[in-house]
Structure formats: structure tokens, C-alpha cells
Amino acid sequence: MARVLVVGGGIAGDSLALMLGRAGWTVTVAEIAPAPRTGGQTVDLRGDCRDVLDELGLLPAALACLVPQAGAAWIDADERRLAEMPVTAFDGGGLVSREELLRTDLARILHEAAGPNVTHRFGETVDALEDTPDGVLARFRSGTAEEFDLVVGADGAHSRVRALRFGPEEHHRKPLGLAHAWFTLPERPGTPPLDGWFLIHNAPGRRSVAARPGRPGEQEIGLTFATDTLPPRQDREARFALLDRTFADVGWRTAEFLAAARQAEDFALDTFDQIRMPSWHDGRVVLLGDSAWCASPLSGLGTALALRGAATLATALTATALTAPGHLPAAFAVFERAMRPRVTSAQQLPPGRLASVAPETALGIRLNAFAMRALQARPLRPLVRRAMATTEHGRTPSGTPSAA
């Protein structure tokens, strides 16, 4: 029975572990977090997300966790609506889907579905990977070492496995010029309701503040701003200070959000980057999900690529016999041939995508709102539908060119 180490217990890693475990493989998942990760924004169940979850028999569980959605609205500092896009726009193909659930719920569903062949080790990662005649020797941070037939790096855009096997992150990272903070805000008496709407307030200087529906009694908050670099991950105070400086003069509910960020258990902050690599495998080590191909949250396809990538890799691997090492390169080749076109498409952000997320000027903000309204005008609807049909799984029109 093949022994596989999956480094990273996120959507991609747990999906692959579940699939290989069902196929009879012995799977160990090493996750550096001390427990299953929570937090994250909503996940759109259109396209590959729905298809793969249906194949796994987990779609009913995901549908039971849907967050009610009304649509997206762009607002000014007084919460007056500059433009809105309801979930019914473009026959349900707009920015917000009718079927969205929180990433934390999807992660829980995948984690709980793991069978007896899957073992999770929390608070653990790898410090070294050494090839052996029959596999890969993984030296863990805890001080132990074990040999595996295959190692999968599914540990995100800042992948430890990728750094160990394929070189420093800067060799593969393409920064997109924006950073994003996100966290959950518990509603209290007096908290303005969202009524199902994803509200977006843009401020000059490429700054965006957003709130969208979460679980009952919660709102999911996002703060986006222009930068390629951030203070060290362990220096939380420096990160909060950066947010305070950046958004000090932004109106709407921004002061409320900045104060809440410091109290949020699931606060996260990262840059918007893409990971681009000529190959996703080396020997018996292969990368999966954001470790291999991060398209950035701006693509709207990160979870879809993680799920479809896991399914594609699992299918390719289970069609080979790991007892015959020569079969692994063929499995990896099948995996890459299938996923490369999807990844390439997802990484080709529509013109103006960055400007539409965080316009530079007050004029750009107004023009972006005008573009969101104009897209939904009757004469343009057929053109938008045709454009969406040519993109990967109906990418939403939120990346339409903006004159910002």
C-alpha cells in the first residue's frame, strides 16, 4: 500500500487526502496549524467547486451551509449605492453567486470526510526532504523522520515544500501590487445589517473596504490596499499599525473594522500574488493548489482550482502502480497536461481587474461604478454573456476594464 505525505491541510491537501484514502492509500497530512484552520471568505459553488464536491458526495453537506446572498453593491462613505449587481445578474453568473458558503465550513466538511486511511498531524511540517532509493525521507520539525513513496506540497502560496525542493519563493512569485486583510466581525447591538449584500467602499489611493454576509450574527470583513511587501508575519502589531496608517482617513465603517481586526481570532493579512512555475514536480515530490499555481484571490478561482487539481492528481496517481517508480513521471505528466490550461486561463486576469478592485482616483471610483451599471444594461448583456462563456467557468464580470 502506497504511503503518501501531504504537507498542508487546506482545501487542496485535505481533498487529495480524502480521495487517495478512499482509493486505499495510506495518507499522512502534516499541517503546521495546531488545529483545522478556520476563517477565510466565501466560496462560490459554481463550476468546478460544485462538480468536484458532487463527485465526492459532499455537495449536500456544502449546500446545507450556504450563506444567504442578495448581491454586491458599491457604496460611498455614507453608504449611498453607486452601483449594485444582484445575484440574478447575468442569469446568476455575476460577481456573487446564489450558492456561497464560508471557506471554514468547506474545510470542515472535507476534513470530517477523511476516512481511516488518513492521519492528520497538527502543529507539524517538514524541515528537509531527502531522496532515497525507494522514496522520499521527510524530516519533520518535531524531530522525527519517515520515508514516503510520494510527497505532495499543498501548503499554500508560501509553500515550505516548494522552498525546499524548487528554490526560494522570489523565484516563483509574481506580486500583483495589492495586499488584503480579512477577518470575521461578530455583530453586536447597533451593528449595521447587511441584509445579504456584499458592500464595497472604495477610497482614492487604491484602498477598498468591504463587508459581506457570514454565518448568522457575523460579517466577513476585507481591507485591500496597494503594496508588494508586508511586515513580518510574526510582528502582528506592525501589521495592525500599517492598516491603521493606510486607512486612517477612510470613511464608512472603516474605524469600526480597524478596531475589530485586533480582536479577531481569524485575522489574516497577505499580498495578492501569483505563483508561476515551469514544472510542478521533481522526482517523487509534487506541488498542488496555491503551492504550484496560485492565481490570487483576484481570479475568483482559487478554491475551484484546488478541488479540480486534487481530483486530477488523485485520478492520475491511482491509475499508476507506485510499486513501479517509472510510472510516477507519467502520472505527473497527465496531471500537468490537464491542469496547465485551467491555471493559465485563471492567471490571465482581465484587463483592468486590479483597477476595478481598488481604483486609484476619485474619478476612477466613479467610472468603475458606472462600468458596473453599464455592464448590466440590456444592450450589453449579450456581449457580456459571450465574453463570460469564453472564460474559465464563467469568470465573473467584476474584472471588466475600468478607467481608474
Wavefront OBJ file of the C-alpha trace (Angstrom):
o trace
v 0.000 0.000 0.000
v 1.470 3.366 -1.078
v 2.380 5.806 1.702
v 1.835 9.462 0.875
v 2.732 12.595 2.821
v 0.576 15.636 2.114
v 2.048 18.814 3.581
v -0.775 21.288 4.153
v -4.267 20.580 5.425
v -6.168 23.197 3.436
v -8.752 22.686 0.699
v -6.301 21.157 -1.800
v -4.445 18.980 0.715
v -7.487 17.598 2.517
v -9.298 16.983 -0.780
v -6.398 14.939 -2.126
v -6.013 13.067 1.164
v -9.712 12.191 1.115
v -9.552 10.915 -2.472
v -6.371 8.892 -2.065
v -7.584 7.499 1.254
v -10.766 6.288 -0.417
v -8.602 4.607 -3.056
v -6.824 2.607 -0.356
v -3.646 4.631 0.030
v -2.136 5.406 3.432
v -2.066 9.190 3.761
v -0.426 11.410 6.368
v -1.375 15.098 6.385
v 1.099 17.431 8.115
v -0.493 20.792 8.942
v 1.558 23.454 10.692
v -1.504 24.992 12.372
v -2.377 23.481 15.770
v -5.901 22.565 14.626
v -8.007 22.661 11.456
v -7.833 26.179 10.098
v -10.833 28.457 10.374
v -11.527 31.796 8.751
v -11.455 32.821 5.125
v -14.056 34.426 2.939
v -16.898 32.844 0.993
v -16.510 30.129 -1.639
v -18.539 30.207 -4.842
v -20.091 26.815 -5.602
v -20.365 27.381 -9.337
v -18.281 25.396 -11.808
v -15.573 23.014 -10.590
v -16.351 23.549 -6.901
v -19.858 22.162 -7.335
v -18.776 19.413 -9.745
v -15.966 18.004 -7.581
v -17.983 18.163 -4.368
v -20.789 16.337 -6.167
v -18.335 13.656 -7.328
v -17.212 13.232 -3.717
v -20.777 13.000 -2.437
v -20.256 16.123 -0.329
v -22.439 18.574 -2.242
v -25.488 18.161 0.045
v -23.325 18.982 3.080
v -21.985 22.081 1.332
v -25.447 23.220 0.251
v -26.614 22.922 3.856
v -24.071 25.620 4.826
v -24.959 28.275 2.254
v -24.830 31.913 3.305
v -27.854 33.905 2.021
v -26.784 36.287 -0.734
v -28.542 39.289 -2.271
v -25.691 40.580 -4.452
v -22.832 43.081 -4.479
v -23.126 46.849 -4.100
v -20.554 49.631 -4.445
v -21.189 52.408 -1.928
v -19.859 55.818 -0.900
v -18.779 56.828 2.604
v -22.414 57.479 3.581
v -23.444 54.025 2.284
v -25.284 55.504 -0.676
v -25.248 52.998 -3.516
v -23.203 53.932 -6.551
v -23.923 50.632 -8.309
v -25.208 47.196 -7.484
v -25.179 43.736 -9.056
v -27.826 41.370 -7.671
v -27.289 37.616 -7.655
v -29.761 37.401 -10.547
v -27.459 39.413 -12.851
v -26.274 37.622 -15.989
v -28.576 34.675 -15.260
v -26.765 34.073 -11.976
v -23.281 34.487 -13.433
v -22.392 37.785 -11.773
v -19.931 38.712 -9.062
v -21.880 36.981 -6.278
v -23.455 33.545 -6.600
v -26.683 32.319 -5.033
v -24.640 29.391 -3.711
v -21.786 30.542 -1.496
v -20.502 29.096 1.747
v -17.689 30.075 4.055
v -14.301 28.554 3.415
v -14.168 27.425 7.045
v -17.305 25.315 6.509
v -15.968 23.770 3.300
v -12.675 22.945 5.042
v -14.578 21.312 7.906
v -16.678 19.217 5.520
v -13.587 17.914 3.716
v -11.704 17.271 6.956
v -14.567 15.346 8.555
v -14.988 13.213 5.435
v -11.449 11.804 5.715
v -11.584 8.067 6.292
v -9.473 5.669 8.371
v -6.614 5.706 5.856
v -5.928 9.404 6.541
v -3.994 10.619 9.596
v -3.641 14.306 10.435
v -0.641 15.653 12.348
v -1.313 19.188 13.509
v 1.436 21.556 14.570
v 3.773 19.756 12.172
v 5.613 20.475 8.940
v 8.776 19.351 7.140
v 12.261 20.792 7.543
v 14.016 18.605 4.961
v 13.198 16.224 2.106
v 15.824 13.708 1.024
v 15.544 11.290 -1.880
v 16.123 7.615 -1.123
v 16.293 4.629 -3.494
v 12.639 3.826 -2.775
v 11.019 7.143 -1.893
v 11.497 10.410 -0.005
v 12.724 10.737 3.566
v 10.818 13.546 5.291
v 12.458 15.109 8.331
v 9.756 16.736 10.425
v 10.018 19.826 12.566
v 9.189 17.689 15.604
v 12.492 15.846 15.113
v 11.130 12.603 13.675
v 11.813 11.262 10.190
v 9.804 8.910 7.961
v 10.041 7.598 4.439
v 7.165 8.002 1.982
v 6.532 6.834 -1.562
v 5.334 10.302 -2.526
v 5.322 13.811 -1.001
v 2.716 16.398 -2.007
v 3.249 20.059 -1.197
v -0.187 21.614 -0.665
v 0.946 24.195 1.857
v -0.125 27.371 0.108
v 1.424 30.270 -1.744
v 4.278 30.471 0.790
v 4.919 26.728 0.496
v 7.640 25.178 2.659
v 7.822 22.174 0.330
v 8.318 24.401 -2.702
v 11.122 26.295 -0.970
v 12.878 23.058 -0.001
v 12.591 21.424 -3.390
v 12.251 24.146 -6.023
v 14.093 27.133 -4.567
v 13.261 30.470 -2.898
v 9.785 31.958 -3.181
v 11.034 35.030 -5.028
v 11.975 32.806 -7.970
v 8.307 31.923 -8.494
v 6.314 34.818 -7.013
v 4.715 37.461 -9.207
v 3.367 40.249 -6.948
v 0.241 41.998 -8.191
v 0.664 45.195 -6.199
v -2.132 44.750 -3.663
v -2.497 43.293 -0.175
v -5.650 42.121 1.573
v -6.654 41.667 5.215
v -9.696 39.614 6.170
v -11.407 38.525 9.337
v -14.777 37.781 10.934
v -16.696 40.523 12.739
v -19.259 39.411 15.360
v -22.411 41.520 15.154
v -23.387 43.424 18.286
v -26.408 45.577 19.124
v -26.215 48.500 16.737
v -24.060 46.770 14.092
v -25.458 47.869 10.708
v -27.072 44.868 8.974
v -26.006 43.749 5.512
v -29.293 42.080 4.549
v -27.427 39.664 2.322
v -25.472 42.316 0.420
v -21.717 42.331 -0.207
v -20.927 46.024 0.355
v -17.780 47.554 -1.173
v -16.472 51.039 -0.381
v -13.536 52.282 -2.456
v -11.345 55.200 -1.402
v -8.715 57.027 -3.501
v -5.207 55.622 -3.346
v -6.176 52.029 -4.236
v -7.948 51.310 -0.957
v -11.050 49.188 -0.597
v -13.138 48.276 2.454
v -15.745 45.527 2.209
v -18.239 43.660 4.357
v -20.183 40.610 3.257
v -22.578 38.184 4.935
v -21.197 35.396 7.087
v -22.829 32.983 9.482
v -25.856 34.311 11.378
v -24.632 37.094 13.657
v -21.340 37.543 11.778
v -19.941 39.622 8.942
v -16.821 38.897 6.870
v -14.580 41.948 6.517
v -11.944 42.730 3.881
v -9.419 45.575 3.641
v -7.473 45.899 0.378
v -4.637 48.341 -0.305
v -1.623 48.904 -2.544
v 1.684 47.280 -1.541
v 4.021 44.455 -2.571
v 5.563 43.869 0.852
v 4.314 43.498 4.422
v 5.862 43.491 7.909
v 6.967 40.044 9.117
v 4.135 37.628 9.809
v 5.110 37.305 13.457
v 5.038 41.084 14.037
v 1.275 41.461 14.402
v 1.496 44.927 15.945
v 3.425 46.249 12.940
v 0.767 44.788 10.645
v -2.081 46.406 12.549
v -0.177 49.700 12.600
v 0.195 49.503 8.818
v -3.562 49.064 8.426
v -4.239 51.937 10.836
v -1.960 54.287 8.843
v -3.253 53.178 5.463
v -6.956 53.524 6.263
v -6.841 56.377 8.812
v -8.823 58.816 6.639
v -11.239 56.338 5.028
v -14.881 56.747 5.949
v -17.922 54.458 6.135
v -17.380 51.780 8.865
v -13.601 51.654 8.472
v -12.729 52.800 12.016
v -15.036 50.092 13.393
v -13.315 47.469 11.250
v -9.791 48.553 12.210
v -10.649 48.243 15.890
v -12.302 44.846 15.354
v -9.319 43.483 13.413
v -7.172 43.462 16.559
v -9.723 41.303 18.370
v -10.445 38.852 15.545
v -9.276 35.276 16.132
v -9.128 34.582 12.394
v -7.371 37.798 11.295
v -5.131 37.252 8.258
v -3.142 39.567 6.011
v -1.277 38.709 2.835
v -0.256 40.138 -0.511
v -2.046 39.306 -3.753
v 0.495 37.236 -5.682
v 0.649 34.650 -8.384
v 2.945 31.627 -8.341
v 4.321 30.652 -11.741
v 6.451 27.558 -12.234
v 7.706 25.688 -15.324
v 7.150 22.336 -13.593
v 5.158 21.231 -10.563
v 7.075 18.061 -9.808
v 10.600 16.916 -9.046
v 11.283 13.238 -8.528
v 8.699 11.940 -6.071
v 7.696 15.415 -4.878
v 4.751 17.227 -6.495
v 3.040 20.538 -5.749
v -0.713 21.098 -5.647
v -3.004 24.124 -5.342
v -1.597 27.549 -4.460
v 1.807 25.962 -3.785
v 2.051 25.216 -7.500
v -0.023 27.845 -9.263
v -1.607 30.473 -7.010
v -3.754 32.617 -9.315
v -4.509 35.060 -6.455
v -7.942 35.720 -4.961
v -8.456 38.233 -7.775
v -9.071 35.324 -10.138
v -12.042 34.093 -8.107
v -10.949 30.549 -8.951
v -8.590 29.551 -6.130
v -10.883 27.008 -4.482
v -12.117 25.677 -7.814
v -8.526 25.078 -8.942
v -7.668 23.440 -5.605
v -10.572 20.989 -5.830
v -10.170 20.208 -9.514
v -6.402 19.925 -9.136
v -6.790 17.458 -6.270
v -9.243 15.373 -8.285
v -6.983 15.414 -11.340
v -3.879 14.434 -9.380
v -5.721 11.687 -7.487
v -7.053 10.219 -10.734
v -3.615 10.297 -12.351
v -1.936 8.710 -9.339
v -4.484 5.964 -8.772
v -4.151 4.962 -12.407
v -0.483 4.092 -11.793
v 1.270 1.472 -9.680
v 3.586 3.218 -7.246
v 5.487 -0.028 -6.837
v 6.846 0.713 -10.306
v 8.665 4.047 -9.854
v 8.786 4.653 -13.602
v 5.043 5.217 -13.592
v 5.179 8.342 -11.432
v 6.528 10.696 -14.140
v 3.720 9.565 -16.428
v 1.142 10.315 -13.723
v 2.630 13.762 -13.116
v 2.633 14.453 -16.867
v -1.070 13.596 -17.077
v -1.755 15.867 -14.115
v 0.129 18.808 -15.599
v -1.355 18.420 -19.088
v -4.846 18.538 -17.628
v -4.304 21.419 -15.219
v -1.980 23.751 -17.154
v -4.705 25.197 -19.432
v -7.001 25.873 -16.472
v -4.218 27.529 -14.484
v -3.048 29.623 -17.439
v -6.592 30.850 -18.000
v -7.106 31.677 -14.317
v -3.834 33.609 -14.106
v -4.731 35.788 -17.080
v -6.645 38.411 -15.137
v -8.967 40.518 -17.292
v -7.663 43.964 -18.252
v -8.448 46.462 -15.547
v -9.032 43.831 -12.864
v -6.700 45.492 -10.350
v -8.155 48.916 -11.044
v -11.710 47.656 -10.593
v -10.873 46.173 -7.196
v -9.047 49.253 -5.911
v -9.281 52.330 -8.174
v -6.540 54.935 -7.851
v -8.568 58.147 -8.006
v -11.995 59.536 -7.115
v -12.728 59.726 -10.830
v -11.693 56.099 -11.205
v -14.096 55.115 -8.422
v -16.969 56.857 -10.194
v -16.041 55.353 -13.551
v -15.808 51.879 -12.026
v -19.308 52.240 -10.575
v -20.542 53.455 -13.958
v -18.974 50.410 -15.619
v -20.719 48.061 -13.155
v -24.066 49.677 -14.020
v -23.404 49.788 -17.738
v -22.494 46.113 -17.899
v -25.981 45.214 -16.781
v -27.738 47.456 -19.304
v -29.872 45.498 -21.750
v -27.797 46.310 -24.888
v -24.567 44.990 -23.308
v -25.926 41.825 -21.705
v -25.423 39.570 -24.777
v -21.825 40.795 -25.165
v -21.045 40.143 -21.513
v -22.595 36.666 -21.644
v -20.482 35.788 -24.699
v -17.332 37.088 -23.000
v -18.127 35.059 -19.904
v -18.678 31.941 -21.997
v -15.105 32.132 -23.299
v -13.513 32.370 -19.850
v -12.774 29.573 -17.419
v -16.066 28.502 -15.814
v -17.786 31.830 -16.422
v -15.395 34.140 -14.637
v -17.451 36.981 -13.217
v -17.512 40.364 -14.963
v -16.073 42.104 -11.926
v -12.777 42.368 -13.775
v -14.204 44.431 -16.594
v -11.850 47.210 -17.744
v -12.043 50.312 -15.588
v -10.791 53.738 -16.482
v -9.403 54.223 -12.977
l 1 2 3 4 5 6 7 8 9 10 11 12 13 14 15 16 17 18 19 20 21 22 23 24 25 26 27 28 29 30 31 32 33 34 35 36 37 38 39 40 41 42 43 44 45 46 47 48 49 50 51 52 53 54 55 56 57 58 59 60 61 62 63 64 65 66 67 68 69 70 71 72 73 74 75 76 77 78 79 80 81 82 83 84 85 86 87 88 89 90 91 92 93 94 95 96 97 98 99 100 101 102 103 104 105 106 107 108 109 110 111 112 113 114 115 116 117 118 119 120 121 122 123 124 125 126 127 128 129 130 131 132 133 134 135 136 137 138 139 140 141 142 143 144 145 146 147 148 149 150 151 152 153 154 155 156 157 158 159 160 161 162 163 164 165 166 167 168 169 170 171 172 173 174 175 176 177 178 179 180 181 182 183 184 185 186 187 188 189 190 191 192 193 194 195 196 197 198 199 200 201 202 203 204 205 206 207 208 209 210 211 212 213 214 215 216 217 218 219 220 221 222 223 224 225 226 227 228 229 230 231 232 233 234 235 236 237 238 239 240 241 242 243 244 245 246 247 248 249 250 251 252 253 254 255 256 257 258 259 260 261 262 263 264 265 266 267 268 269 270 271 272 273 274 275 276 277 278 279 280 281 282 283 284 285 286 287 288 289 290 291 292 293 294 295 296 297 298 299 300 301 302 303 304 305 306 307 308 309 310 311 312 313 314 315 316 317 318 319 320 321 322 323 324 325 326 327 328 329 330 331 332 333 334 335 336 337 338 339 340 341 342 343 344 345 346 347 348 349 350 351 352 353 354 355 356 357 358 359 360 361 362 363 364 365 366 367 368 369 370 371 372 373 374 375 376 377 378 379 380 381 382 383 384 385 386 387 388 389 390 391 392 393 394 395 396 397 398 399 400 401 402 403 404
